[in-house]
Amino acid sequence: MRDDDATPAAGSEKLQKVLARAGLGSRRGLEEWIRAGRIKVNGEVAKLGDRVGASDRIEVDDRPLGRSADVEPEVRVLLYNKPQGEICTRHDPEGRPTCFDGLPKLPQGRWIAVGRLDYNTSGLLLFTTEGELANRLMHPGAKLDREYAVRVHGVVEDEALQRLREGVLLEDGPAKFSDVQFYGGEGVNRWYHVVLMEGRNREVRRLWESQGFEVSRLKRVRFGPLVMPSTLVAGRWLELRPEEIDALCRLVGMPEAHGGRNRARLGHSKLFVPYPGLN
């Protein structure tokens, strides 16, 4: 372990970068963990400016941090079509299937979920090997909206839709849809597409329930500029190309993971929609 004032050892990295890559939080947030004394390196309380190498032993709240790593893992991103009936944790004490079960095995590092979907919600879920990218995509400052296809039971009057757009007070604060569009259906089951600027727990369902409507189906179809392709069946994943990963990095203010190679090819991607800040 070395300070920034000393000559960095070959292959060493800033401690907060290693912690962020492990998916523990943003670098800024992890700097606060270091200041609070929650991190130890080789048995000693770490301090800001410390650098670590592959042989250094890191503990977080006195628990060892699993690391594979004398080489920084390649940045990879998966788009996964989560089916209903899967949970977004690595292991479930009840033995239920998790969304990690069918992901490809990694030679080093681990998959980090970009947010989560609840047990009964299906649709688009992102995974990455880069913790900093995951945290920036989830951070409210990124202003990445989420679009859902929702099937509700009953006829929704215009007044209810207006209240959902203007905002209602839920138990954890005000909430609203930035957009609500009727998408079809007959009889008592109607489909709508709704857009949220955040991802609070069960927020889509709770907003509809506030107007007296039951959600019978809920599927996320877009996260920021990324859309769920109609050809991707439930329980399957596809991997983003290097130029698509670089586009995500630029969108959240990170250095390009692959040096911006083949940037022009992004225009041919079927996974991206036109989006503010995406170039």
N, C-alpha and C positions, 0 to 999 in steps of 0.2 A: 504493500500500500504506500502511495506517495502523495505528497502535496503538489498543488500546481506550481509552487515556488521551486520545486526540485525538477530536475530533468525527467520527463515521463519515461517510464520503462517501456521498452518495445512491446507492443501488443496490449498495453494497458488502456483503459477507458475511464471516463468519469463515472463515479459510482452511481449517480442518479440516472445516467443513460442506461447502464446495465439493469437497474431496477425497473426503469420504464419499459425496456424491451421485454422484460419478464411479465409485463402486463399488470404491474402493481399500481399504476397511476401515471399522471403526467409528471414530467420532469420538475416542474415548478412545485407541484404538490409533494413530490418525494424529497425535494430540498427541505420542506418543512418537517418531514419525518426525520431527516438527518439532524436538523437543528434540535428536534425534540429528543434525540438520543435513542430512537427506536431501532437504529441500524448499527450492527457491529461488523467489523471486518477482522478476521483472525483473532476473535475474542476481545477486541478493543472497540470502544464506542467510536463510531465514525464521525467525521466532521466534514463540513463543506470543503470542496476542493480535493478530497481524497480520490485517488485513482486505484483501480483494481485490475488484476490480470486473471488469467484462467485458473491459476493455482490458489488464488485467495479464497478464503471461506467467508461467505456472507451470511449473516443472520438477521432476520426481520422479526422484531418482538420475540427474540430468543428462539426462533424457529429457523432451521437451515433453509437457505434459498437453493432450490435445485437448479443446477446449471450444467449445460453440456459444453463447454464452449471455449475453445481457444480460437475459434473462427466465428465471426459475426454471422448469424443465420441470414440467408437470403430473405428479402421481404416478399411475402406471398399473400395473396388475398383470395378468399373463396366466396362465392355467392351460393348460398344454400337455400333450398326450398323446404322449409320446415313443415312437416305434417302436424296435424292435431295429435295430441297424445304423447308428445315428447317434451321434456323439460330442458331448460338451458343451464344445467349444471353438469360438472364432469362426472359426478357419482351421485346416485340417489339411494338413500338408505332403504327405500321401499322397493328398490329393484326395477323402477320404471325406466323405459328407454330414454336416453338423453340425445340431444342433437350432436354431441361429440362422437357418438358411437360409430357413425358411418363415415367420418372424415378420413382423408388419407393420412397414413402414418408419416411422421417427420423424422429425418435422421438426427435432428437436434432441434432444440426449442420446443414450443408448444403452440397450439391454436388458441387464440384469444377471441372470444365473442365480442362483437361490437353491439353492446346493449343486449336485450333479450326480448323474447316473446313468451307470453304465458302459455300454460299447458293446452288451453283450448283455442289458441290463436295459431294460424298457419302463415306461411309465406316467407318473404325475403328476410334472410338473416345473413349478416356478413361475419366472416372470420378472417383474422390476419395473424401472422407470426410477429408483427411489430407492435409492441405495446404502446409506443408513443402515437402511432397512427390510429390505433383503436381509441385511445383517449381523446385525441383531437376530433375524431369523427363524432364521438358522443358528446363532446363539450357544447353547452348551449351557445358559446361564442361562435361556433362554426355556422350556426343558423341553417342547419340542414333539416329540411322538413321531411315528414313521413306521410305517405299516402296509403290508405287502407280501403279495401272493398268490404262493405258491410251489408249484411242482409238483416233487415229489421222486420218485426212482426207488427203489422198494422199500417193504416194510412196516416202519413205524416203531413200535417197542415203547414202552410207557409209560415205561420206565426212561430211554430216550433223550430223550423229551420232557421228563421231569423234570430231567435234566441241563441241557438247553437253557434251562429256566426258571431254574434255580439258578445257572448260570454255568459256563463252561469257560475254560481259559487258552489264548488264542491267542498267536501270536508277538509281537503288539504289546500284549499285556495281557489282563486278564480281560474277558469279554463274555458277554451273555445276552440272551434275549428276555424282555421284560416280560410277554408273553402269546403263547401258541401254541394255535391252535384247528384241529381237523380240519375240512375244508371239503368233502370229498367225493372221489369217484374210486374206481375199481375196478382190480383186477389189480395191476400193478407201479407204476402211476402214481397218486399220491395228492396231493391239493391241501390245503395248509394256509394259514392266515392267521397271520402273525407280526408282532409289534410291537417296534420298537427305540426307545430313547430317544436315539440318536445316529446318525451317518451315516459311520462309518469305512469305508475302502476295502474293497469286496467283503465286508462283514461278514456279511450274511445267508448268502451262499454258504459262507463259511469256517466259520460256526457249524455248518451242516449237514454240511459235509465233516468236521468234527471228530468227528462221530458215524458217519462212514462212508457218508454219503448224498450222491448226486449231484443237484444242482439242474438240472432240464431247462428250466424256465420261471420267470421272475421278473418280477413287475410291481408297481410301487408304486401303491397304490390310495388312500392318504390321507397328507396331511402336516398334522399338527396337526388343526385343525378342518375343513380343506378336504378334500373327497372327490372322486374322479374320477367324473364323471357317466357313466352307461352309454351315453349318446347321443353322447359325444365320441369320434370315431373316431381311430385312430392317425395322427399327423402333422398334426392340427388343433389349434387353440387357441380359447379363449374368454376374453373380458375381464371382469374383476370390475367390478361396479357401485360407484359412490362409497361407498355405505353399507357394502359388503362390505370395501372397502379401509380405511375408517375402523375397522371392527371389528378387522382385523388390526393396525392401528396401536395401538389401545387394548390389545390382547392383549400386545404387546411393550413397552408403556410409552412409546409415541411420541405426540406431538400428532396429532390427527385431521387427515388430509390435506385433507378436504373439509368440515371444520367440523361433522361429525356430522349432516349433512342426511339426512332420511328414515331416521333410525336405526330406527324401528319396522318398516321394511320388511325388515330383516334376517331376521325370523322367517319370511318367505316364500322365503328363498333356499334353493335345492336343492343348493347347493355346501357348506353348512356343516352339521356335526353338533354336537350339544350337547357343550360342551367346558369344562373348568375355566378360569375367568377370562374367558370370552367372554360379553359382555353386549350 
